[in-house]
């Protein structure tokens, strides 16, 4: 129980695939990290504790209030302006501001394809050359026969949720368009035959 408590304190509820990037040594103290769609900061506890320059945006004011409170508890002199109430498709940060951009379980909430591209393009804009882009997002992979198409890449899942879903070909085409390099092989986990979560991890050239 003590080990579990200590791990939770150290890492929060970090996405296991973000944790994997830590284990591979790609994320180092001193790096600037943007969590695009940060929510209450479940992926940011470790980074706040260990000397990363941590930023976040979320459309929900209550989420930003929560992450600001968390940041101030862990890093008392943290600048609250580093967390902003903003949409991912139109952020106020400058070009090439961050070493790492994280988008965990956010992109499948795109309203339609143009909105999805706008969010991805904006995250790419604020990423530095040589920087890492990590997205975990829902896809059609492995559950194609369980989805109801609503048109425009929107689908109704077996859970009843209506999400914007991608596939490998779409992500690879976007990678080529961006001029990015796949940093990890395309990976997908099918969750109880009800949704499919894929990883998209790139390096900006």
N, C-alpha and C positions, 0 to 999 in steps of 0.2 A: 504493500500500500504506500509506503514511504517513497519507493522508486517511482511509482505512478504519479504521486503528488509532485515530486521533484521534476519529472519530465514535463508534466502539464505546466508547471510554473516556468520552466525554461523555454518551452516551445509553443505554449498555447495550443490551439487546435489547428496547427499548420497543415496545409494540404500535403499529403505524403509525397507527391511528385515535386513540390517545391522543396521539401526536405531532401529529396534525392539530389537536387541541384547543390544543396549545401554539402551533402556527403561527397559529391564529386569535386568539391573545391572550387566551383565556379563563382560562388557568391562569397566575397571576402569583406571583412570590416573596412569601413571607409567608403565603400561603394554607395552611390545614390540609387535608391529603389523607389519606384512608383507602383503602388497597388491601385490599379484602375478598376474601381468598383470595390472599394476596400471593406464596405460594410463596417462592422464594429471592430475590425482589425485582427481577425483570427489568424491571419498569415503573418502578422507583423511583430508579434511578441519577441521572438528571438532577435530579430533585426534591431528592434529598439534597445534591447538589452546589450547588444554587442557592437555598438559603435558604427552602425550603418546610418546613412542619411536617409531617413524614412519619410516618404510623402504618400498622400492618398487622395483620391477623389471619389465621391459618391453622390448620387442625386438626392439621397435621403438625408435631410438635416439631422435627424435623430442619430443616424449612423455616424456622421461626422462628430457630433457631440460626444458619442461614446468613444470613438477612437482618440479624440483629443484628451478626454479624461484618462484613458489608458496610457497614452503617451506621457502625460504630465505625471502620472504615478511612477512610471518606469524611468523617465528622463525629465526631472523637474524643470530644467531650463529649455525644454523642447518648444520650438516656435509653432504656435497653433496655426499659423498661416500655411504651414506645410500640408495641412489637411483642409480640403476645400469642397464646398457643395457645388458640384459641377457635373455635367454630362460628359461621358467619355468621348463623345463625338465632337466636343468643342471645349478644350481645356485651355486654361490661361497660362500654362507653363511655356517657356520658350523652347525653340527648336533645340534638339540634341542636349536635353537637360539631364538625362538619367542613364546610368550604367545598366540598369535592369528595369524592365516593365513587366509586371505580373497582371494577368487577367484571369482570375479563377472563378469559374462558374458564372460568367457574366454575358458572354457574347451570344448565347442562345436566347437572350431576352431582346435581341434586335427586333425592331418592328417590321422590317422588311429588308431586302437585300441591300438597297442603297444605304440604309442606316448601318447595317453590319460593316460595309466597306468604309463608311465614314469613321466608325469607331476604330477599326483596325488602322486606317491611314493616320488617324490622329495619334494613336499610341506609337506608331512607327515614327512619326514626326518628332516626338519628344525624346526618342531613344538616340543615344550617341552612336556614332560609327564604332563598330566593334562590340556594341552592347548586346545584351541577351533579352529576347522577348519570349515570355512563357505564357501560354494560354491553355486552360483546361476548359473545354466546351463540349456541349452535347452534339452528337452526330447521328447519322442514320445507320452507321456501321453495325451489322449484326442483328438489327431489329427491323430491317426493311419491311418485312411482312406483317409487322405489328403496328405500323404507322398509318394514320389517315392523312392523306395529303390535303392541305388547305390552300395550296397554290403559293407560288413565290418562295419556295423553300421553307414554308411554314407547315408544321405537321401537328396533329393531335397525337400525343403519346398515350400508351395504355393507362397511364395515371390520370388522364384527362387534361393534362397541361398542354397548352398550345405554345410551341417553341419554334425558333428558327434553327434549323439543323443543317450542318455541313457534311461533307464527306471528304475522303482523301484527295480526290481530283480537284475539288474546289480549293482546298488549302494549299495544294501544290501549285496550282495556277496562281494563287495570290502570292505565294512565296516567290515565284519567278517574277511576277509583276513588281514586287517590292525590291527585288534584287537581294533577297535574303538567302541564308544558307541554313539548311536543316542541321540543327545541333544534336538532335536526338531522333531516332527512328520514330515514325508515327505509331502511337500506342493507343489502344482502345480497351476499355473495360465495359462489359455489358452487365448492368445492375439488375438482377432478378428478372431479366427479360422485359423490363419496363422502361429503361432508358439506357443510353449508351454515352459514355464519357470518354472523350479523346484528348490527347495531348498534342500541342503544336508548339514546338520549341525551336527558335531560330536565333541565328547571330546576324546582326546588321553589318553589311560590308562597308 
